[in-house]
Amino acid sequence: MIPYARQSISAEDIEAVVDVLQSDWLTQGPTVERFEAAV
C-alpha cells in the first residue's frame, strides 16, 4: 500500500462522533445545523 496522506483525528473529534451516534439524530438535527452555519 502506498500512503498518500496521514489523517489527523483528535480525541475531541472522536468524542463528537460518539455523541452524535448516541443521540436521537443521525441525520439532520442540531449538530448538522451547527456545522452548516459554520461553513
C-alpha positions in Angstrom: 0.0 0.0 0.0 1.3 3.5 -0.9 0.4 6.0 1.9 -0.8 9.3 0.4 -1.9 11.2 3.4 -2.0 10.9 7.2 -5.3 11.8 8.8 -5.4 13.8 12.0 -8.3 12.7 14.2 -8.3 14.1 17.7 -9.9 12.8 20.8 -12.3 15.7 20.6 -13.3 14.6 17.0 -13.9 11.0 18.3 -16.0 12.3 21.2 -18.1 14.5 18.8 -18.9 11.4 16.6 -19.7 9.2 19.6 -22.1 12.0 20.9 -23.9 12.1 17.6 -24.1 8.3 17.4 -25.6 8.1 20.9 -28.1 10.8 20.2 -31.5 10.6 18.6 -30.2 12.5 15.5 -28.1 10.6 12.9 -29.2 12.8 10.0 -30.3 16.4 10.3 -30.7 17.8 13.8 -28.7 20.3 15.9 -25.2 19.1 15.1 -25.9 19.4 11.3 -27.4 22.8 11.8 -24.3 24.0 13.7 -22.0 22.5 11.0 -24.0 24.1 8.2 -23.9 27.5 9.9 -20.1 27.2 10.4 -19.4 26.6 6.7 
